[in-house]
Amino acid sequence: MQFCTLSNIKTGACVEDCKYCSQSARYNTGLKYEPLSDEAKVINEAKAAKENGSTRFCMGAAWREAPNNEQFQQVLNMVREVKAMDMEPCVTLGMLTKDQALQLKEAGLHSYNHNIDTSENFYSEVITTRTFQDRLDTIKNVQDAGVEVCSGGILGLGEKLDDRLSMLETLAKMNPQPASVPINVLVPIAGTPLEAADPIEDIELIRLIATTRIMIPKARIRLSAGRHAMSETLQAFCFIAGANSIHTGEKLLTTPLQGKDKDRKMIDKLGMSIMN
Protein backbone atom coordinates (compact mmCIF):
# COMPACT_ATOMS: atom_id res chain seq x y z
CA MET A 1 0.00 0.00 0.00
CA GLN A 2 1.47 3.32 -1.04
CA PHE A 3 0.89 6.20 1.38
CA CYS A 4 0.57 9.61 -0.27
CA THR A 5 0.14 13.03 1.27
CA LEU A 6 -1.53 15.99 -0.42
CA SER A 7 -0.73 19.51 0.74
CA ASN A 8 -2.96 22.46 -0.15
CA ILE A 9 -0.35 25.09 -1.05
CA LYS A 10 -2.83 27.75 -2.26
CA THR A 11 -6.43 27.78 -1.08
CA GLY A 12 -9.61 29.16 -2.60
CA ALA A 13 -10.48 32.07 -4.93
CA CYS A 14 -10.50 29.81 -7.99
CA VAL A 15 -12.41 31.27 -10.96
CA GLU A 16 -13.73 27.89 -12.13
CA ASP A 17 -17.31 26.73 -11.52
CA CYS A 18 -16.73 23.04 -10.68
CA LYS A 19 -20.02 22.21 -8.93
CA TYR A 20 -18.37 19.98 -6.32
CA CYS A 21 -15.58 22.31 -5.21
CA SER A 22 -15.37 24.38 -2.04
CA GLN A 23 -12.50 26.40 -3.53
CA SER A 24 -14.54 28.05 -6.28
CA ALA A 25 -14.95 31.80 -5.75
CA ARG A 26 -18.47 31.46 -7.16
CA TYR A 27 -19.85 29.63 -4.12
CA ASN A 28 -20.27 30.67 -0.51
CA THR A 29 -18.73 27.74 1.35
CA GLY A 30 -17.10 29.64 4.18
CA LEU A 31 -13.63 28.69 2.95
CA LYS A 32 -10.95 31.24 3.78
CA TYR A 33 -8.63 32.30 0.96
CA GLU A 34 -4.96 31.58 1.57
CA PRO A 35 -2.18 32.69 -0.83
CA LEU A 36 0.67 30.46 -1.96
CA SER A 37 2.33 28.86 1.06
CA ASP A 38 5.82 29.66 2.18
CA GLU A 39 8.36 27.16 0.84
CA ALA A 40 9.70 26.32 4.29
CA LYS A 41 6.20 25.48 5.54
CA VAL A 42 5.58 23.13 2.60
CA ILE A 43 8.93 21.38 3.01
CA ASN A 44 8.27 20.84 6.72
CA GLU A 45 4.96 19.22 5.77
CA ALA A 46 6.80 16.99 3.29
CA LYS A 47 9.28 15.92 5.98
CA ALA A 48 6.44 15.05 8.35
CA ALA A 49 4.72 13.09 5.59
CA LYS A 50 7.87 11.09 4.90
CA GLU A 51 8.26 10.30 8.59
CA ASN A 52 4.71 8.93 8.54
CA GLY A 53 5.51 6.59 5.66
CA SER A 54 4.39 8.60 2.62
CA THR A 55 6.56 8.06 -0.44
CA ARG A 56 4.68 10.60 -2.58
CA PHE A 57 4.07 14.24 -1.66
CA CYS A 58 1.62 16.14 -3.81
CA MET A 59 1.18 19.91 -3.76
CA GLY A 60 -2.15 21.34 -4.91
CA ALA A 61 -2.90 24.95 -5.83
CA ALA A 62 -6.40 26.25 -6.59
CA TRP A 63 -5.57 27.80 -9.95
CA ARG A 64 -7.45 27.50 -13.24
CA GLU A 65 -4.06 27.32 -14.89
CA ALA A 66 -0.50 27.50 -13.61
CA PRO A 67 0.72 31.13 -13.71
CA ASN A 68 3.83 32.28 -15.54
CA ASN A 69 5.26 34.34 -12.72
CA GLU A 70 7.31 34.18 -9.55
CA GLN A 71 4.76 31.88 -7.92
CA PHE A 72 5.44 29.21 -10.53
CA GLN A 73 9.17 29.54 -9.81
CA GLN A 74 8.38 28.98 -6.11
CA VAL A 75 6.51 25.79 -7.01
CA LEU A 76 9.53 24.63 -9.05
CA ASN A 77 11.71 25.17 -5.97
CA MET A 78 9.27 23.14 -3.86
CA VAL A 79 9.47 20.31 -6.38
CA ARG A 80 13.28 20.37 -6.24
CA GLU A 81 13.25 20.26 -2.44
CA VAL A 82 10.82 17.33 -2.27
CA LYS A 83 12.81 15.45 -4.92
CA ALA A 84 15.99 15.97 -2.84
CA MET A 85 14.21 14.24 0.07
CA ASP A 86 13.96 11.04 -2.00
CA MET A 87 10.18 11.34 -2.31
CA GLU A 88 7.98 11.38 -5.41
CA PRO A 89 7.06 15.05 -5.96
CA CYS A 90 3.61 15.54 -7.48
CA VAL A 91 1.72 18.74 -8.21
CA THR A 92 -1.77 19.69 -9.33
CA LEU A 93 -1.90 23.26 -10.59
CA GLY A 94 -4.71 23.27 -13.15
CA MET A 95 -4.06 23.64 -16.86
CA LEU A 96 -0.44 23.52 -17.97
CA THR A 97 1.41 24.66 -21.10
CA LYS A 98 4.07 22.55 -22.83
CA ASP A 99 6.81 24.85 -21.58
CA GLN A 100 5.57 24.70 -17.99
CA ALA A 101 5.43 20.90 -18.16
CA LEU A 102 9.04 20.83 -19.36
CA GLN A 103 10.14 23.16 -16.55
CA LEU A 104 8.48 20.90 -13.99
CA LYS A 105 10.19 17.87 -15.52
CA GLU A 106 13.57 19.59 -15.32
CA ALA A 107 12.90 20.46 -11.66
CA GLY A 108 12.42 16.75 -10.93
CA LEU A 109 8.64 16.36 -10.97
CA HIS A 110 7.59 12.73 -10.76
CA SER A 111 3.85 13.00 -11.38
CA TYR A 112 1.24 15.57 -12.40
CA ASN A 113 -2.31 15.17 -11.18
CA HIS A 114 -5.05 16.33 -13.54
CA ASN A 115 -8.33 14.48 -13.07
CA ILE A 116 -10.81 14.25 -15.92
CA ASP A 117 -13.55 13.95 -13.26
CA THR A 118 -16.25 12.21 -15.35
CA SER A 119 -17.21 11.28 -18.91
CA GLU A 120 -16.92 13.68 -21.82
CA ASN A 121 -20.72 13.59 -22.30
CA PHE A 122 -21.51 14.47 -18.68
CA TYR A 123 -18.64 16.90 -18.16
CA SER A 124 -20.55 20.09 -19.05
CA GLU A 125 -23.14 19.23 -16.37
CA VAL A 126 -20.40 19.66 -13.77
CA ILE A 127 -18.02 22.28 -15.19
CA THR A 128 -18.54 24.98 -17.82
CA THR A 129 -15.45 27.17 -17.39
CA ARG A 130 -13.16 24.77 -19.23
CA THR A 131 -13.76 21.94 -21.65
CA PHE A 132 -13.08 18.25 -21.42
CA GLN A 133 -10.58 18.71 -24.25
CA ASP A 134 -8.74 21.33 -22.17
CA ARG A 135 -8.08 18.62 -19.61
CA LEU A 136 -6.88 16.17 -22.23
CA ASP A 137 -4.57 18.83 -23.71
CA THR A 138 -2.88 19.38 -20.34
CA ILE A 139 -2.45 15.64 -19.88
CA LYS A 140 -0.85 15.43 -23.35
CA ASN A 141 1.56 18.25 -22.45
CA VAL A 142 2.53 16.37 -19.30
CA GLN A 143 3.07 13.10 -21.19
CA ASP A 144 5.13 14.81 -23.88
CA ALA A 145 7.38 16.28 -21.18
CA GLY A 146 8.07 12.78 -19.83
CA VAL A 147 6.21 13.26 -16.55
CA GLU A 148 3.94 10.54 -15.15
CA VAL A 149 0.22 11.25 -15.30
CA CYS A 150 -2.06 10.90 -12.29
CA SER A 151 -5.66 11.14 -13.46
CA GLY A 152 -8.97 9.80 -12.24
CA GLY A 153 -12.48 10.89 -11.42
CA ILE A 154 -15.25 11.51 -8.93
CA LEU A 155 -18.25 9.29 -8.21
CA GLY A 156 -21.55 10.75 -7.07
CA LEU A 157 -21.79 13.84 -9.27
CA GLY A 158 -25.15 12.69 -10.65
CA GLU A 159 -23.53 10.70 -13.44
CA LYS A 160 -24.83 7.35 -14.71
CA LEU A 161 -22.97 4.04 -14.87
CA ASP A 162 -22.26 4.63 -18.57
CA ASP A 163 -20.53 7.89 -17.66
CA ARG A 164 -18.25 6.13 -15.19
CA LEU A 165 -17.35 3.47 -17.74
CA SER A 166 -16.78 6.12 -20.41
CA MET A 167 -14.45 7.95 -18.03
CA LEU A 168 -12.44 4.75 -17.52
CA GLU A 169 -12.38 4.13 -21.27
CA THR A 170 -10.88 7.60 -21.84
CA LEU A 171 -8.17 6.93 -19.24
CA ALA A 172 -7.48 3.42 -20.53
CA LYS A 173 -7.00 4.66 -24.11
CA MET A 174 -4.29 7.14 -23.09
CA ASN A 175 -0.83 6.24 -24.35
CA PRO A 176 0.76 5.65 -21.97
CA GLN A 177 -2.02 4.89 -19.51
CA PRO A 178 -2.00 6.96 -16.29
CA ALA A 179 0.52 5.66 -13.77
CA SER A 180 -1.93 6.41 -10.97
CA VAL A 181 -5.71 6.71 -10.94
CA PRO A 182 -7.39 8.45 -7.98
CA ILE A 183 -10.95 7.27 -7.36
CA ASN A 184 -12.83 9.93 -5.41
CA VAL A 185 -16.27 9.74 -3.83
CA LEU A 186 -18.03 13.09 -3.70
CA VAL A 187 -17.94 14.82 -0.33
CA PRO A 188 -21.00 17.12 -0.53
CA ILE A 189 -20.01 20.60 0.65
CA ALA A 190 -22.55 23.14 1.87
CA GLY A 191 -22.75 26.10 -0.47
CA THR A 192 -21.86 24.17 -3.62
CA PRO A 193 -24.47 23.15 -6.21
CA LEU A 194 -23.92 19.49 -5.29
CA GLU A 195 -24.40 19.93 -1.55
CA ALA A 196 -27.52 17.71 -1.62
CA ALA A 197 -26.18 15.04 -3.98
CA ASP A 198 -27.29 11.48 -3.22
CA PRO A 199 -24.57 9.15 -1.92
CA ILE A 200 -23.51 6.18 -4.03
CA GLU A 201 -23.91 2.57 -2.95
CA ASP A 202 -20.82 0.84 -1.56
CA ILE A 203 -20.97 -1.87 -4.22
CA GLU A 204 -20.80 0.78 -6.95
CA LEU A 205 -17.44 1.95 -5.64
CA ILE A 206 -16.07 -1.57 -5.26
CA ARG A 207 -17.13 -2.56 -8.78
CA LEU A 208 -15.62 0.58 -10.31
CA ILE A 209 -12.29 -0.06 -8.61
CA ALA A 210 -12.30 -3.66 -9.84
CA THR A 211 -13.09 -2.48 -13.38
CA THR A 212 -10.31 0.13 -13.17
CA ARG A 213 -7.86 -2.59 -12.14
CA ILE A 214 -8.83 -4.66 -15.20
CA MET A 215 -8.76 -1.75 -17.66
CA ILE A 216 -5.63 -0.01 -16.30
CA PRO A 217 -3.77 -2.99 -14.82
CA LYS A 218 -0.42 -1.39 -13.95
CA ALA A 219 -1.73 1.78 -12.29
CA ARG A 220 -1.63 2.71 -8.65
CA ILE A 221 -5.35 2.94 -7.92
CA ARG A 222 -5.72 5.51 -5.17
CA LEU A 223 -8.70 5.48 -2.82
CA SER A 224 -9.01 9.22 -2.29
CA ALA A 225 -11.74 11.70 -1.30
CA GLY A 226 -14.61 10.39 0.79
CA ARG A 227 -12.54 7.69 2.48
CA HIS A 228 -12.99 9.29 5.92
CA ALA A 229 -16.66 8.24 5.83
CA MET A 230 -15.95 4.65 4.74
CA SER A 231 -15.91 1.74 7.17
CA GLU A 232 -12.80 -0.39 7.44
CA THR A 233 -14.78 -3.23 5.89
CA LEU A 234 -15.64 -1.16 2.81
CA GLN A 235 -12.03 -0.03 2.48
CA ALA A 236 -10.85 -3.64 2.76
CA PHE A 237 -13.18 -4.65 -0.09
CA CYS A 238 -11.80 -1.75 -2.15
CA PHE A 239 -8.26 -3.01 -1.54
CA ILE A 240 -9.25 -6.55 -2.50
CA ALA A 241 -10.85 -5.15 -5.67
CA GLY A 242 -7.58 -3.49 -6.68
CA ALA A 243 -6.94 -0.23 -4.82
CA ASN A 244 -3.32 -0.14 -3.66
CA SER A 245 -2.76 3.43 -2.57
CA ILE A 246 -4.37 5.91 -0.18
CA HIS A 247 -4.02 9.56 0.69
CA THR A 248 -3.17 9.82 4.35
CA GLY A 249 -3.01 12.69 6.81
CA GLU A 250 -5.63 15.00 8.24
CA LYS A 251 -6.96 16.64 5.06
CA LEU A 252 -7.28 16.07 1.32
CA LEU A 253 -7.10 19.72 0.17
CA THR A 254 -10.22 20.96 2.04
CA THR A 255 -12.02 17.69 2.84
CA PRO A 256 -11.20 15.49 5.84
CA LEU A 257 -9.21 12.27 5.98
CA GLN A 258 -9.32 9.70 8.75
CA GLY A 259 -5.82 10.52 10.04
CA LYS A 260 -2.44 8.82 9.81
CA ASP A 261 -2.68 6.86 13.07
CA LYS A 262 -6.01 5.31 12.11
CA ASP A 263 -4.62 4.46 8.67
CA ARG A 264 -1.61 2.66 10.12
CA LYS A 265 -3.79 0.66 12.52
CA MET A 266 -6.10 -0.33 9.66
CA ILE A 267 -3.22 -1.46 7.42
CA ASP A 268 -1.78 -3.52 10.29
CA LYS A 269 -5.18 -5.06 11.05
CA LEU A 270 -5.61 -6.10 7.41
CA GLY A 271 -2.17 -7.72 7.34
CA MET A 272 -0.89 -5.34 4.68
CA SER A 273 2.39 -3.45 4.52
CA ILE A 274 3.25 0.14 3.66
CA MET A 275 5.38 0.65 0.57
CA ASN A 276 8.75 2.26 1.24
Secondary structure, DSSP 8 states (H G I E B T S, - for coil): -EEEEEEEEEBS-B----TT-TTBTTS------B-S--HHHHHHHHHHHHHTTEEEEEEEE--SB--SSHHHHHHHHHHHHHHHTTSEEEEE-SB--HHHHHHHHHHT--EEE---BS-TTTGGGT--SS-HHHHHHHHHHHHHTT-EEE--EEE-SS--HHHHHHHHHHHHTSSS--SEEEEEE----TTSTTTT-----HHHHHHHHHHHHHHSTTSEEEE-TTGGGS-HHHHHHHHHHT--EEE-SSEETTEE---HHHHHHHHHHTT-----
